[in-house]
Amino acid sequence: MKKRLGLIIIFLLIALIAPITVYLINFKCGVSGQNSDWGNFGGYIAGTVGVLFSFFSIILIYLTFTEQRNQQYEFIFSQILKDYCNILILIKERWLHNEKNNNGNPIYLNGREIFGNAVGYIEVSESKKKFLEIFSIHINVFDHYFNFISNSILLIINNNQLKTNLKNDYLKRFCSQFSFYELVFFGYYILYLNKNKEIKNIYNKFFLLRLNKFDNLDKIKYFDQVSFLKKKLKK
């Protein structure tokens, strides 16, 4: 916005100086003591500089409005990220409801811990069955989490006030917040539960792009599950 404002000021100065210079060169006049001369000069300025100033004023108002709108959406996006982080913090889930520590107390997973175990639970040979099973067991966590993610993506892509490049920037920033196993488990969710084509397209364009960076890391944990998921989603 500051750069644009600087350019507008430069254009305004040019728009002011150029007509005056043309007038002085064309009529070869100095400072007159006649009211009629000043009236003619005023009419000339109003018809040239005045029109240009009005035009640039409209542009300035538009740029100011656009900047305010972008700032408003930046605040909304910041709130989305904040809510996303809060959801992760609030996750406190007992894995499969049967694990206990050495003292016999239930073991709870916090935050992102649950996603790695969830991906590991999904066997390639029975991926759909296993995914739906683990999703159902922890539906109080996963349903709320994935609904929030899906709605946040739709909020970005369906905002007609944002240009495409700005939407892509927000989607990249949103995707960058996800841990590796969140990306993978979200992929299984899209494959077997979420049938929204827009969400799938966004996942393939931004989220799956991150997973593709791990093509050659065959020693990564649950590599088979990740490879299976990427093949399925690319179809």
C-alpha positions in Angstrom: 0.0 0.0 0.0 2.8 2.4 0.8 4.5 1.8 -2.5 1.2 2.3 -4.4 0.6 5.5 -2.4 4.1 6.8 -3.3 3.5 6.1 -7.0 0.2 7.9 -6.9 1.8 11.0 -5.3 4.5 11.0 -8.1 1.8 10.7 -10.8 -0.2 13.6 -9.1 2.9 15.8 -9.1 3.5 15.0 -12.8 -0.2 15.6 -13.5 0.1 19.0 -11.8 3.4 20.2 -13.3 2.9 18.9 -16.9 -0.3 20.9 -17.7 1.1 24.1 -16.2 4.4 23.7 -18.1 2.4 23.1 -21.4 0.3 26.2 -20.7 3.3 28.5 -20.0 5.2 27.2 -23.1 2.2 27.5 -25.4 1.0 30.9 -24.4 4.4 32.3 -23.4 3.0 34.3 -20.5 4.3 35.3 -17.2 2.4 36.4 -14.1 -0.6 38.4 -15.3 -2.4 41.3 -13.5 -5.6 40.7 -15.5 -8.5 38.9 -13.9 -9.5 37.5 -17.2 -6.2 35.8 -17.7 -6.4 34.2 -14.2 -9.9 33.1 -15.0 -8.8 31.4 -18.3 -5.9 29.8 -16.5 -8.2 28.6 -13.7 -10.6 27.1 -16.2 -7.7 25.3 -18.0 -6.4 23.9 -14.7 -9.9 22.7 -13.7 -10.4 21.0 -17.0 -7.0 19.2 -17.0 -5.5 18.9 -13.5 -8.9 18.8 -11.8 -10.0 15.9 -13.9 -6.8 14.0 -13.3 -6.9 14.6 -9.5 -10.5 13.3 -9.4 -9.4 10.2 -11.3 -6.5 9.5 -8.9 -8.8 10.2 -5.9 -11.1 7.4 -7.1 -8.1 5.1 -7.4 -6.8 6.0 -4.0 -10.2 5.4 -2.4 -10.4 1.9 -4.2 -6.9 1.0 -3.0 -7.7 2.1 0.6 -10.9 0.0 0.5 -9.0 -3.0 -0.8 -6.3 -2.7 1.8 -8.8 -2.4 4.6 -10.6 -5.5 3.2 -7.4 -7.5 3.1 -6.5 -6.4 6.6 -9.9 -7.5 7.8 -9.5 -11.0 6.2 -6.0 -11.2 7.6 -7.5 -10.8 11.0 -10.1 -13.6 10.2 -7.3 -15.9 9.0 -5.3 -15.2 12.1 -8.3 -16.2 14.1 -8.6 -19.4 12.1 -5.0 -20.3 12.9 -5.6 -19.5 16.6 -8.7 -21.7 16.7 -6.8 -24.5 15.0 -4.1 -24.3 17.6 -6.6 -24.3 20.4 -8.3 -27.4 19.0 -4.9 -29.2 19.0 -4.2 -28.1 22.6 -7.6 -29.4 23.7 -7.1 -32.9 22.3 -6.6 -35.3 25.2 -7.7 -38.7 24.1 -7.2 -42.2 25.6 -5.8 -44.3 22.7 -8.2 -47.2 21.9 -9.5 -46.8 25.5 -7.3 -49.6 26.8 -3.7 -48.5 27.3 -2.3 -48.0 30.8 1.0 -46.9 32.3 3.1 -48.8 34.8 0.9 -47.6 37.7 -2.2 -48.8 36.1 -3.5 -45.4 35.2 -5.0 -44.7 31.7 -2.6 -43.2 29.1 -3.9 -40.2 27.3 -2.4 -38.7 24.1 -2.2 -34.9 23.8 -2.4 -32.7 20.8 -0.8 -34.1 17.7 0.3 -37.4 19.3 -3.0 -39.2 18.4 -2.5 -38.7 14.6 0.7 -40.8 14.3 -1.0 -43.7 16.1 -4.1 -43.3 14.0 -2.1 -43.5 10.8 -0.2 -46.6 12.1 -3.5 -48.3 12.9 -4.6 -48.1 9.3 -3.4 -51.2 7.5 -3.0 -50.9 3.7 -4.9 -54.1 3.0 -7.9 -53.0 5.0 -7.4 -49.2 4.9 -11.1 -48.2 4.6 -12.2 -50.6 7.4 -9.4 -49.6 9.7 -9.8 -45.8 9.1 -13.5 -45.9 9.7 -13.0 -48.0 12.8 -10.4 -45.7 14.3 -12.4 -42.6 13.3 -15.5 -44.0 15.1 -13.6 -44.8 18.2 -12.2 -41.3 18.5 -15.1 -39.5 16.7 -15.4 -36.9 19.5 -11.9 -35.7 18.4 -11.7 -36.4 14.7 -15.2 -35.3 13.6 -14.8 -31.8 15.3 -11.3 -31.5 14.1 -11.9 -32.3 10.4 -15.1 -30.3 10.2 -13.2 -27.3 11.4 -10.4 -27.9 8.8 -12.9 -28.4 6.0 -14.9 -25.4 6.8 -11.8 -23.2 7.1 -10.7 -24.3 3.7 -14.1 -23.5 2.2 -14.1 -20.2 3.9 -10.9 -19.3 2.1 -11.8 -20.6 -1.4 -15.4 -19.3 -1.4 -14.4 -15.8 -0.5 -15.1 -13.9 -3.7 -13.4 -10.8 -2.4 -10.0 -12.5 -2.4 -8.0 -12.8 -5.6 -6.7 -16.2 -6.6 -3.1 -15.5 -5.7 -4.2 -14.3 -2.2 -6.4 -17.4 -1.7 -3.4 -19.6 -2.6 -1.2 -17.8 -0.2 -3.7 -18.4 2.7 -4.1 -22.0 1.7 -0.3 -22.5 1.7 0.0 -20.8 5.1 -2.8 -22.9 6.5 -1.3 -26.1 5.1 2.1 -25.3 6.6 0.6 -25.6 10.1 -0.1 -29.3 9.8 2.2 -31.9 11.1 3.2 -34.8 8.8 0.7 -37.3 10.3 -2.1 -34.8 10.4 -1.6 -34.4 6.6 -1.8 -38.1 6.1 -4.8 -38.8 8.3 -6.6 -35.8 6.7 -5.9 -37.5 3.4 -7.6 -40.7 4.5 -10.6 -38.6 5.8 -10.9 -37.1 2.3 -10.6 -40.5 0.6 -13.2 -42.3 2.7 -15.5 -39.7 4.4 -15.4 -36.3 2.9 -16.8 -36.3 -0.7 -16.5 -32.6 -1.3 -14.7 -32.2 -4.6 -13.4 -28.7 -3.7 -11.8 -30.0 -0.5 -10.2 -32.9 -2.4 -8.8 -30.6 -5.1 -7.3 -28.2 -2.5 -5.8 -31.2 -0.7 -4.2 -32.5 -3.9 -2.9 -29.1 -4.8 -1.5 -27.9 -1.5 -1.5 -30.6 1.2 -0.5 -33.6 -1.0 2.3 -31.4 -2.4 4.0 -31.6 1.0 3.6 -35.3 1.2 5.2 -35.7 -2.2 8.5 -34.4 -0.7 8.8 -37.7 1.1 8.8 -39.9 -2.0 12.3 -41.2 -1.5 12.2 -41.6 2.3 11.3 -45.3 2.4 12.4 -45.5 6.0 9.9 -43.1 7.2 7.4 -44.5 9.7 4.2 -45.8 8.1 5.7 -45.2 4.6 3.4 -47.9 3.1 0.3 -46.1 4.3 1.5 -42.8 3.0 2.4 -44.3 -0.4 -1.0 -46.0 -0.7 -2.8 -42.7 0.2 -0.9 -40.7 -2.4 -1.7 -43.2 -5.2 -5.3 -43.3 -4.3 -5.8 -39.5 -4.2 -4.0 -38.9 -7.5 -6.6 -40.9 -9.4 
